[in-house]
Amino acid sequence: MKDRIKKLRKELDLTQQEFADRIGVKRGGIANYEIGRNEPADSVISLICREFNVNKNWLREGVGDIFIEQTMDEQIASFIGRVQMDSEDSFQKRLLSALAELNEDQWNLLSGIIQKLTK
């Protein structure tokens, strides 16, 4: 499992500290998992799978795809959940707050800007 935890962290482009912060454990714990000194408890495995939408079978046994496919609603709910844990002045939280206050004309304008940016 040590190699899969490291592979997952690298795939997510996170440092050990960032990975640890996201699941609420110490950085040293992640380092110990990655070098094989310790095996993560079932509770840590569940945290990893829930936070990063990881296939538990892949993490434990190396079977299947790394990530579980999510619907758009699931992706949005997961993102909002992560943003709610951010500090009050985080860009993502400020952006969502600003989006919540847009009127219909502003949404249409934003939609046009995004369409131009993604072409």
Secondary structure as the mmCIF struct_conf table of DSSP 4:
data_model
#
loop_
_struct_conf.conf_type_id
_struct_conf.id
_struct_conf.beg_label_comp_id
_struct_conf.beg_label_asym_id
_struct_conf.beg_label_seq_id
_struct_conf.end_label_comp_id
_struct_conf.end_label_asym_id
_struct_conf.end_label_seq_id
HELX_RH_AL_P HELX_RH_AL_P1 LYS A 2 GLU A 11
TURN_TY1_P TURN_TY1_P1 LEU A 12 ASP A 13
HELX_RH_AL_P HELX_RH_AL_P2 GLN A 16 ILE A 23
TURN_TY1_P TURN_TY1_P2 GLY A 24 GLY A 24
HELX_RH_AL_P HELX_RH_AL_P3 ARG A 27 ILE A 35
TURN_TY1_P TURN_TY1_P3 GLY A 36 GLY A 36
BEND BEND1 ARG A 37 ASN A 38
HELX_LH_PP_P HELX_LH_PP_P1 GLU A 39 ALA A 41
HELX_RH_AL_P HELX_RH_AL_P4 ASP A 42 PHE A 52
TURN_TY1_P TURN_TY1_P4 ASN A 53 ASN A 53
STRN STRN1 VAL A 54 VAL A 54
HELX_RH_AL_P HELX_RH_AL_P5 LYS A 56 GLU A 61
BEND BEND2 GLY A 64 GLY A 64
BEND BEND3 ILE A 66 ILE A 66
STRN STRN2 PHE A 67 PHE A 67
HELX_RH_AL_P HELX_RH_AL_P6 MET A 72 GLN A 84
TURN_TY1_P TURN_TY1_P5 MET A 85 MET A 85
BEND BEND4 ASP A 86 ASP A 86
TURN_TY1_P TURN_TY1_P6 GLU A 88 ASP A 89
HELX_RH_AL_P HELX_RH_AL_P7 PHE A 91 ALA A 100
TURN_TY1_P TURN_TY1_P7 GLU A 101 GLU A 101
HELX_RH_AL_P HELX_RH_AL_P8 GLU A 104 LEU A 117
TURN_TY1_P TURN_TY1_P8 THR A 118 THR A 118
#
